[in-house]
C-alpha cells in the first residue's frame, strides 16, 4: 500500500519540513536537502537520473517560503526565489532520515547481511546453465554470493571461454596484468606461484592492486587424480574471532600498512607496488576486506624496527586461525565446476599435486569487481521481483 500524507508543516524558522503520515508516523526533512533534490526538469535530468542543480547555486541556509499539500500523495514547496518543487509521498517515505528507514534503505541497496561459516560450510551449488539463462537463478546466485561469500556453479563445458560468457552475464570481467582470463596450470619459469604444483597457502588475490578484484571465478577444465584439493576459509569470520581473542593483534593488522609487490611479464610487462592493511575495517572497526597474500608480501617493510616483531606475532595468530580445522573447508573441483567467491572475504588455497610430462590440472580464472556484480544483482532483482 502506497504511503499517504496526513499533514505537513515547517519547523526551525522554515528550515525543516515535518511530514505526518496517514499511518501515524512522522518524518523530518531539512530544507537544504529538499532544495538540493528538487525533481523538476530544471534541477534534475530524468533521462540520466542525475542532478542538474549546481552546488554553487545552493543556499545551505535555505528556508521554505510556502509549503502546500495539493493531495495526500505529494507536497509542494515554494522557495524564496519563487522556484517551486514537488515531492511524491512514496519518494519521500523511502528517504526518511529516521534510523529505521535509513537501515532499511542500506539493506535494500547493499545487502550487508552475512552468513558466517567454518568447516561446517554447506557449499551452495547452482547449475551453470540455469544462472546463464534464468534470471531467478542468476539472482539467487548473486544474492547467495553476497551473503555467504561462495557459490559453486556446476555443469559448465570443460573448455576455455566459459568465464567470458559468465562475464557477459553480469556485465564484464576485470582486466588485470594477467589478462582478461588466465590459465592456472604448471608452467616452466612460472611468473606466479599459482602456476606451479606446490601447496598454496590461504590468500586473497591481488592485494598488490590499490583496488583488488572483488569477485573471483575459477573454472575447472582438467583435474589431477591425486591432490589439488581446494581450501577456503571465511576471512571475516576468522577476523571476528581474532578481534575477540586478541584485540591488540586485530588492531595491529587493521592499522599496519604492509608492502606488496608483483613484477613480471604476462598480458603486458608490469611492476606493481602497493600498501595494504591485512584487515581493512570500516568506521565501526568491522572487517570489510582482507588483503593477505604471503607470496607477494614485499621484503620492503615500511615500519619502525621495534614494530616488526609484534606485527609478525599478530599475523602468525591470524594465520593460525585461518588454518585451524574448525575454520577451513576442503573440497575438490570436478571438471565443469566453476567456483565463484568473494575475494575480499574468502581466502583460498590449494593442496599440492604431482607434476607430469603433460598438464594434469587446468583451471581458468577471471575476476569481476563488486560494483559490476552488485549492479547486475539490483537489475535482476528489479526484473525478478518487479520492483521499482
N, C-alpha and C positions, 0 to 999 in steps of 0.2 A: 504494500500500500504506500503510495507516494505521500511525503510529508506535506502538511498544510500549516499555514501561519495563522496564529490567533491574534497576535498583536505585535507591533513594532514601535520602538521609541528610541530617543537619543539620550546618552549619559555623558558625563565628563565634558560638559560645555560643547556637546555635539561631536566630540572626537571618538565616541564609541556608540555603536548601534546594538541595541538589545532586541533579540527576536524571541518571542514566546510562541512555542509550537502548540499545535492542537492536542498533542499527546501529553502536554503539561510540562515538558522540558523547556530549557532556556539556553540560548547561545548568545555569545557576545563577540562582536567583530570590530576591531579597530578600523577607523575610517581611512587611515593611510593605506591599509591593506585592501580595503574595498575599492578605493580610488585607483590603486596600482593594478587591480584586477578587473577593471571595467571591461565588459564583454562586447561593447559596441564596435562596429567596423572601424571607427577612427582609432580606437585604442587596442584592438585585438584582431589579428589576421587569422580568421577562422580556418581558411584552407591549409594553413601551416600549423595551427594550434599554438600560435606564438604571439607574445606581447609586442605591440607596435609602440606603445607609450614609452617615450624616452625617460629614463630615470631622472635626468636633469630637469625635466618638466614637472616632477612630482614634489609636492609640498608635504614634508613629513609631519607637519603640524596641522594638516588639513582637518576641517570640521564640516559636517554636513549642514547645508543651508536649509534643506527641507527633506523630510522622509515621508513617503506615501506607501500605502498598501492597496494597490489597484484591485487585487483579488487575493485569495488565500494562497496562490501559487507563485507569487513573486513580490519583491519590494522595489520601489523606485526611489532613487536619491538624486537630488539636485545639489550641485556643488557651488561654491561661491562665484565661480566664473560662468555660472548658468549651464555648465555641461551636465547632462543627465545620464545616469547609469541605472540599468535594471539587472536584478539578480534573481534567478529562478530559485524557488524554495529547495528543490532537490539538490541543486548545485551547492547552495549554502549549507544545507544539512551535512553533506559529505565533508565539508571543510570546516566544520565546527572546531573551535580551539580547545574544547574540553579534553582532558587526558584520555577519557574513554573513546572519544571519536578519533583522536589522533592515533591511538593504539590500533584501532580498527583499520584506519587507512594504511598504517605501516604494514600491518599483516596482509592487507589486500594487495599492496604494491610490491612487497619484497619477500613474502612468505618466510619469515625468520624462524619458524618452528623447526627444531632439530630433534631427531630421534637418535640418541647416542647408542653405541654398541661396542661389544668386545668380541671375544672368541665365540660368543653365542649368536653372532650375526646370522640372520636368515636372509641370505643373499637374494634380493629381488630379481626376478627374471621375467623378461618380456620378449616374445618373438620379434626378430628384426623386421620382418615383412609387415607385421602389424603396425609398428611405430612409423614405418615409411608411408603407409597408405591409409591409416586410420587415425583421424585426429584425436579421438578419445584415448586411444592407446598412446599416442605421442604425448598428449597432455599428462597422462598418468606417469609416463616415463620421466618427464621433466620435473613434475611435482615430487616424485619419489627421489630423483637425483638431488633435488634441493634439500629435501627433508632428511634423507638417510645418508646421502653423500656418495652412493654407489649403486649402479644397476647393471645387470648382465643382460645383453641382448643376444639372443640365440638364433641359429639357423641362417646366418649370412653366408654368401658364397665364399669359397676358400680361394679367393684371388685378390690381388691388389685392386684398389679403386672403390671398394665398398665404403670406406670412410669419406671419400669425396662425395658420394651420394648422401651420406649422413650429414655432411656439412651443408649441402644444399637444402636438406630437410629443415635444418634450424636457421639457415641464413648463409653463413660462410665460415670457413676454418681460419684459424690464426696462422699466419705465415711467420716462421722463425728462421734462424740461421741454418737449421737442419732441413728446411724445405716445407712445403705445404703438408706433406706427409713424409714419414721416414720409416726405414726398414730396420727393425730390431733383430739382428742375427749376428752370428760370429763372423767377424771381419778381420783380415790381416791389417796390422797397423791401425787398430781401431782408434777413432778420434773421440770416442765416448765409452765409458766403462760398461754401458748397456750393450755395446756391440762386442762383448766377449761372452765366454761361457761361465764366468765366475759368479759367485753369490753377489747379489745386490742388496745392500742394507736398506732399511727403511729410509725413504727420502721423498721430498716433493720435487717435481721437475722445475728447472729453470729459475731458481731464486737469484741467479745472476742477472736476470732482467729486472728493471725497475718495476714493471708490472707483469709478474709471472702469469702464464696462462691459467685461467680459472678452472677449465674442464679438460680432462684428458680422455682420449679414446685409444684403446689397444685392441686390435683385431688379430685373432689367432688364425693364421693361414696354414701353418705346419707346426706340429708339436712333437717334441722328443719323447721317446718311450720311457726313459728314466730321468727323473729330476725335472728341473724347470718349473716347479710349482710356484704359483704367485702367492704373495702375502700382502695383506692390507691391515691397516690399523687406523682407528678414528682419532686423529690428532687432537681434535677439540676435547674429546672425552678424556684423553690422557693429560692434556694441558690442565683441565679442571682438577684431575687427580693430583697433579703436581702442585697446583695452587693451594690445595687443602693440606697436602703432605709437607710441603716446604715452600712457604710463601716467599722466602728470600731468594730461593733458586728461580722461582717463577718471575720475580721482579728483575733478576739479572738477565734472564733470557728474553724478557719483554722490553728491556731498555738498552741492551748492548748491541751496537751496530757491528755486524760480522761482515768481513770482506769475502766476496765471491768472485771467481774468475773463470773464464772459458775462452780459450784461444785455439784457433784451428782453421780448417777449411772444410766446407761441406756445400751447402746451397750457394754460398759465397765465402770468401775469407772473412774471419771475424776475430776481434779482440775485445771481449766484453768484460766490464768490471762493474760491480755494484756493492752497495752496503745494505744489508737487511738485518732486521731483528729476527731471531729464531721464532719468536711468538709475537705476532702483531696483535695489538689489542685496541679496543675502542675506548671511548671516553669513560666507560664504566669499568675498564680493566678486564673485559671479557675477550677471549681469543677470537679473532676474525680471520686470521691467516697464519699458516705455518710455513716458514721459509727455511727448510733444512735439507741440505744435500751435502753429505760429508765429502763426497768425491770432488766437488767443485769449490769447497771452502778453501780460501786462499791461504798461502803461507804468510802473507802480509796480514797483520792483525793490529789495527789502528786504535789500541787502547793502552793505558799505562801498565807497566810491567806487573805492578802489585795486584792488578785486577784480573790477570790472566788465569792464575790457578783457580780462583773462585768461579770464573766463567766455566772452565773445564769441568769442575766438580758439579756445577748446575746442569751442564749439558749431559754429563755422564748419567746423572739421576734421571733426566728426561728420557735419554736413550734407553736406559734400563727398563723404564716403564713401558716404552714403546714395544720392547721386545719380550715383555712378560707374557707368559702363556695365557693369562686371563684377558689380555687386550688384543692379541693378534689373531687374525683369521686367515687360514690357508686353504687354497683351492687350486685346481689345475684347469687351465683353459683348454677347451677342446676346439679342434678346427671348426671355424664358423662362428665361434663366440666372439663378441665384442664387449669388453668391459669398459663401462663409462663411469668416470668418477670425478669428484670434486678435488682438484689438485691443490686448492687452498686449505683443505681439511684432511683429506685421506692421504696418508703416506703409504707408499707401496714398495715392495721389494720382490726379489726372485731368488729361489734356491738354485744352486749351481747345477750344471749338467755336463755331460761328456761331449767333447768336440769330436767331429768325424771328418772323413775325407770329403763329404758334401754337407750342405746346410741341413741340420737336423731339426732346427727350431726357427720359425719365422713369424714375427708379429709385425704388423704395420701400425704405426702410431700417428696420431694427429692431435691438435689442440683446438679449443674454441674458447673465446672469452665469455665470462659470465654475463656481460652486457648483451651479447648476442643470444645466449641461451634464455635469459630472462625475458628478452623481447619476444622470442618465439613462444615462450610459455604464456605470456599475457595475451598474445594474439590467439593462441589456441584456446585459452580459457574463454575469451570473448565469443568464439565460434561454437565451442562445445556447450558452454553454459548459457549462451545467448544473453551475455551481459554487456552493458554499455561501458 
